[in-house]
Amino acid sequence: MSNIKAYLQLTRPANIITAIADIWAGFAIAGGSLLVFSKLTSVVSPPMFQDLLWLTLATIGLYGGGVAFNDVFDAKLDARERPERPIPSGRVSKNNAAWMAFMLLLMGVIAAWQVGYLSALIALTVALLAVIYDYWGKHQFILGPINMGLCRAGNLLLGISVVPLMVSKYALIGLIPLVFVAAITMISRGEVHGKNKKALIGGFGLYVLILTVVLILAFTVGNKGWQVLPFLILMSSMIFPPLVKAIRLQKPQLIGKAVKAGVISLIILNASLSAVFAGWKFGLVVMLLLPISLWLAKKFAVT
């Protein structure tokens, strides 16, 4: 049982739930939620719902495989800085972890292929971006956060690909998770040693930018500003207090808490985007993922 838990730790289960939220938000942006849950007939459209399930499975594979590869490439570094992690602790061999990561990524691409070639192409791109980040991107001061942000942007587009024609129409929406995740990546730079005040302040600024952009979208797309505002207030209450404390004291453990809050808040960001395009009810559907992620965050590491 402990061995199974070690393999699960490699996939960051709480984070995978946030990736599922990307897919559901993309589904809402593409209009899938309106097609699946018809107000007139109250009948679920089986083909569209099936596609949503395939894409949900795809992101589980892509995210799980991507973060597992991160531990594979960081095995030597973790042996010094995080010896409790599954690979340096000896609970999972490096080779077994690499095979699991590869198979998860492959599963993600194959699952996306069940929806269509465009979904498979996006999934393959996300998989490659994840491996590039794990091996090279995370060591780059500027390109690293962008690389990680592109993974999240691709994941949102993967959800939108449930309606292929909508991918090009809403491609720029991908900039929202890109910038948000870039901010989290910047903040995480001091998670081990602390003392990264400039990066923390930069992350704070990017958070403010994203909240502003989503609020503007809410009032201009379908005039749902007042429906989206509660989601943004909740997100603000989650991301800013730990970040302000981290900026003030610059201690690694506080920075870790700020990173954790940012990662989990991706669910609220996706709920906000869902509310913008599909109304507050579908936003609440996405929010149902939040307690699941918070519960898993108590059982498994988020960062």
C-alpha positions as CSV (number, residue, x, y, z in Angstrom):
1,M,0.0,0.0,0.0
2,S,2.8,2.4,0.9
3,N,4.4,1.6,-2.5
4,I,1.2,2.6,-4.3
5,K,1.1,5.8,-2.3
6,A,4.6,6.6,-3.4
7,Y,3.7,6.3,-7.1
8,L,0.6,8.5,-6.5
9,Q,2.9,11.1,-4.8
10,L,4.8,11.3,-8.1
11,T,1.7,12.4,-9.9
12,R,0.6,15.2,-7.4
13,P,-3.1,14.1,-7.2
14,A,-4.3,17.5,-5.8
15,N,-2.7,19.2,-8.8
16,I,-4.3,16.8,-11.3
17,I,-7.7,18.0,-10.1
18,T,-6.7,21.5,-11.1
19,A,-5.9,20.2,-14.5
20,I,-9.3,18.6,-14.8
21,A,-10.7,22.1,-14.0
22,D,-8.8,23.4,-17.1
23,I,-10.6,20.9,-19.3
24,W,-14.1,21.7,-17.8
25,A,-13.5,25.4,-18.2
26,G,-12.4,24.9,-21.8
27,F,-15.5,22.9,-22.4
28,A,-17.6,25.7,-21.0
29,I,-15.8,28.3,-23.2
30,A,-16.4,26.2,-26.3
31,G,-20.1,26.1,-25.5
32,G,-20.1,22.4,-24.7
33,S,-21.9,22.9,-21.4
34,L,-24.8,24.6,-23.2
35,L,-24.9,21.7,-25.7
36,V,-24.7,19.0,-23.1
37,F,-27.2,20.3,-20.6
38,S,-30.0,21.6,-22.7
39,K,-32.4,23.9,-20.7
40,L,-35.3,22.9,-23.0
41,T,-34.9,19.1,-22.9
42,S,-32.8,18.6,-19.7
43,V,-31.3,15.7,-21.6
44,V,-27.5,15.0,-21.6
45,S,-26.0,14.7,-25.1
46,P,-24.1,11.4,-24.9
47,P,-21.5,12.1,-27.6
48,M,-20.5,15.5,-26.2
49,F,-20.5,14.2,-22.6
50,Q,-18.3,11.2,-23.8
51,D,-15.8,13.6,-25.3
52,L,-15.6,15.5,-22.0
53,L,-14.8,12.3,-20.2
54,W,-12.1,11.4,-22.7
55,L,-10.5,14.8,-22.4
56,T,-10.7,14.5,-18.6
57,L,-8.9,11.2,-18.8
58,A,-6.4,12.8,-21.2
59,T,-5.4,15.6,-18.8
60,I,-5.0,13.1,-15.9
61,G,-2.4,11.3,-18.0
62,L,-0.7,14.5,-19.3
63,Y,-0.4,16.2,-15.9
64,G,0.4,13.0,-14.0
65,G,3.1,12.1,-16.5
66,G,4.5,15.6,-16.7
67,V,5.0,16.0,-12.9
68,A,6.3,12.5,-12.6
69,F,9.0,13.2,-15.2
70,N,9.8,16.3,-13.1
71,D,10.9,14.1,-10.2
72,V,12.8,11.8,-12.6
73,F,14.9,14.6,-13.9
74,D,15.3,16.1,-10.4
75,A,16.3,12.9,-8.7
76,K,19.8,14.0,-7.8
77,L,18.7,17.5,-6.7
78,D,15.9,16.0,-4.6
79,A,18.4,13.7,-2.9
80,R,20.0,16.8,-1.4
81,E,17.0,19.1,-1.0
82,R,14.0,16.8,-0.7
83,P,15.2,13.4,0.4
84,E,11.7,12.4,1.5
85,R,10.5,12.4,-2.1
86,P,9.6,8.9,-3.6
87,I,12.7,8.5,-5.8
88,P,15.5,9.7,-3.4
89,S,13.9,7.9,-0.5
90,G,14.1,4.6,-2.5
91,R,10.4,3.9,-2.4
92,V,10.2,4.2,-6.3
93,S,13.1,3.4,-8.6
94,K,14.1,6.1,-11.1
95,N,13.5,3.7,-14.0
96,N,10.0,2.7,-12.8
97,A,9.1,6.3,-12.3
98,A,10.3,7.2,-15.9
99,W,8.2,4.3,-17.4
100,M,5.1,5.3,-15.4
101,A,5.5,8.9,-16.6
102,F,5.9,7.9,-20.2
103,M,2.9,5.6,-20.1
104,L,0.8,8.3,-18.5
105,L,1.7,10.8,-21.2
106,L,1.0,8.2,-23.9
107,M,-2.4,7.5,-22.2
108,G,-3.1,11.2,-22.3
109,V,-2.5,11.5,-26.1
110,I,-4.4,8.3,-26.9
111,A,-7.4,9.5,-24.8
112,A,-7.4,12.8,-26.6
113,W,-7.3,11.0,-29.9
114,Q,-10.7,9.5,-29.1
115,V,-12.1,13.0,-29.5
116,G,-10.3,14.0,-32.7
117,Y,-7.0,14.6,-34.4
118,L,-6.9,18.3,-33.2
119,S,-7.3,17.2,-29.6
120,A,-4.6,14.6,-30.0
121,L,-2.3,17.2,-31.5
122,I,-2.8,19.6,-28.6
123,A,-2.3,16.8,-26.1
124,L,1.0,15.8,-27.8
125,T,2.1,19.4,-27.7
126,V,1.3,19.7,-24.0
127,A,3.2,16.4,-23.4
128,L,6.3,17.7,-25.2
129,L,6.1,21.1,-23.5
130,A,5.9,19.3,-20.1
131,V,9.0,17.2,-20.8
132,I,10.9,20.2,-22.1
133,Y,10.0,22.1,-18.9
134,D,11.1,19.2,-16.7
135,Y,14.4,18.8,-18.4
136,W,15.3,22.3,-19.5
137,G,12.7,25.0,-19.0
138,K,12.6,25.1,-15.2
139,H,16.2,26.1,-15.2
140,Q,15.5,29.2,-17.3
141,F,14.7,32.4,-15.4
142,I,12.4,34.0,-18.0
143,L,11.6,31.1,-20.4
144,G,10.8,28.7,-17.6
145,P,7.6,30.4,-16.3
146,I,6.5,30.9,-19.9
147,N,7.2,27.2,-20.7
148,M,5.1,26.1,-17.7
149,G,2.3,28.6,-18.6
150,L,2.2,27.2,-22.1
151,C,1.4,23.8,-20.6
152,R,-1.6,25.2,-18.8
153,A,-2.7,27.2,-21.8
154,G,-2.5,24.1,-24.0
155,N,-4.6,22.2,-21.4
156,L,-7.3,24.8,-21.5
157,L,-7.3,24.6,-25.3
158,L,-7.5,20.9,-25.0
159,G,-10.9,21.4,-23.3
160,I,-12.0,23.9,-25.9
161,S,-11.1,21.3,-28.6
162,V,-14.3,19.4,-27.8
163,V,-15.7,21.9,-30.4
164,P,-12.7,22.1,-32.8
165,L,-13.9,25.2,-34.6
166,M,-13.8,27.1,-31.3
167,V,-10.0,26.5,-30.7
168,S,-8.9,29.3,-33.1
169,K,-11.7,31.6,-32.0
170,Y,-10.8,31.4,-28.3
171,A,-7.0,30.7,-28.5
172,L,-6.1,34.0,-26.9
173,I,-8.1,33.0,-23.7
174,G,-5.1,30.6,-23.2
175,L,-3.0,33.6,-22.2
176,I,-5.0,33.8,-18.9
177,P,-3.8,30.5,-17.4
178,L,-0.4,31.1,-19.1
179,V,0.2,34.3,-17.2
180,F,-1.3,32.9,-14.0
181,V,0.9,29.8,-14.0
182,A,3.9,31.9,-15.0
183,A,3.2,33.9,-11.8
184,I,3.1,30.8,-9.7
185,T,6.3,29.5,-11.2
186,M,8.0,32.9,-10.5
187,I,6.8,32.7,-6.9
188,S,8.1,29.1,-6.4
189,R,11.6,30.2,-7.2
190,G,12.4,30.7,-3.5
191,E,10.5,27.7,-2.2
192,V,13.7,26.0,-1.1
193,H,16.0,28.8,-0.1
194,G,13.8,31.9,0.2
195,K,15.0,35.4,-0.6
196,N,13.2,36.0,-3.9
197,K,11.4,39.3,-3.2
198,K,11.5,40.6,-6.7
199,A,9.9,37.4,-8.1
200,L,7.3,37.4,-5.3
201,I,6.3,41.0,-6.1
202,G,6.3,40.2,-9.9
203,G,3.9,37.3,-9.1
204,F,1.7,39.6,-7.1
205,G,1.5,42.0,-10.1
206,L,0.6,39.2,-12.5
207,Y,-2.1,38.0,-10.2
208,V,-3.7,41.5,-10.1
209,L,-3.5,41.6,-13.9
210,I,-5.3,38.3,-14.4
211,L,-8.1,39.2,-11.9
212,T,-8.6,42.4,-13.8
213,V,-8.7,40.8,-17.2
214,V,-11.2,38.1,-16.1
215,L,-13.4,40.8,-14.6
216,I,-13.3,42.8,-17.8
217,L,-14.2,39.7,-19.8
218,A,-17.1,39.1,-17.4
219,F,-18.6,42.4,-18.1
220,T,-18.0,42.4,-21.8
221,V,-18.8,38.7,-22.7
222,G,-22.5,38.0,-22.0
223,N,-22.6,40.7,-19.3
224,K,-22.0,38.2,-16.5
225,G,-19.9,40.5,-14.3
226,W,-21.9,40.1,-11.1
227,Q,-22.0,36.4,-11.6
228,V,-18.3,36.1,-11.8
229,L,-17.4,38.6,-9.1
230,P,-17.9,36.2,-6.1
231,F,-15.6,33.7,-7.7
232,L,-12.9,36.4,-8.1
233,I,-13.3,37.6,-4.5
234,L,-12.9,34.0,-3.3
235,M,-9.8,33.6,-5.4
236,S,-8.3,36.8,-4.1
237,S,-8.9,35.7,-0.5
238,M,-7.0,32.5,-1.2
239,I,-4.0,33.8,-3.1
240,F,-3.1,37.2,-1.7
241,P,-2.9,36.6,2.1
242,P,-0.1,33.9,1.9
243,L,1.7,35.8,-0.8
244,V,1.7,39.1,1.1
245,K,3.1,37.2,4.1
246,A,5.7,35.6,1.9
247,I,6.8,38.9,0.5
248,R,7.1,40.4,3.9
249,L,9.1,37.6,5.6
250,Q,10.6,35.7,2.6
251,K,10.8,32.3,4.4
252,P,10.8,29.1,2.3
253,Q,7.8,27.6,4.1
254,L,5.7,30.7,3.6
255,I,6.6,30.8,-0.1
256,G,5.6,27.1,-0.3
257,K,2.2,28.0,1.2
258,A,1.8,30.8,-1.4
259,V,2.7,28.4,-4.2
260,K,0.2,25.9,-2.9
261,A,-2.5,28.5,-2.7
262,G,-1.8,29.6,-6.2
263,V,-2.0,26.0,-7.6
264,I,-5.2,25.2,-5.8
265,S,-6.7,28.5,-6.9
266,L,-6.4,27.5,-10.5
267,I,-9.7,25.7,-9.9
268,I,-11.4,29.0,-8.9
269,L,-9.8,30.7,-11.9
270,N,-11.3,28.0,-14.1
271,A,-14.7,28.3,-12.3
272,S,-14.5,32.1,-13.0
273,L,-13.9,31.5,-16.7
274,S,-16.7,29.0,-16.8
275,A,-19.0,31.5,-15.3
276,V,-18.0,34.1,-17.8
277,F,-19.0,31.9,-20.8
278,A,-21.6,29.6,-19.4
279,G,-23.0,31.3,-16.3
280,W,-22.6,30.9,-12.5
281,K,-24.2,27.5,-12.4
282,F,-21.5,25.8,-14.5
283,G,-19.0,27.8,-12.5
284,L,-20.3,26.1,-9.4
285,V,-20.0,22.7,-11.1
286,V,-16.3,23.4,-11.6
287,M,-16.0,24.6,-8.0
288,L,-17.0,21.2,-6.9
289,L,-13.5,20.1,-7.7
290,L,-12.1,22.5,-5.1
291,P,-12.9,20.5,-1.9
292,I,-11.6,17.4,-3.6
293,S,-8.3,19.1,-4.4
294,L,-8.0,20.6,-0.9
295,W,-8.6,17.1,0.6
296,L,-5.9,15.5,-1.6
297,A,-3.6,18.4,-0.8
298,K,-3.6,17.2,2.8
299,K,-2.6,13.7,1.8
300,F,-0.1,14.5,-1.0
301,A,2.4,17.2,-1.7
302,V,1.3,19.9,-4.1
303,T,4.8,21.3,-4.9
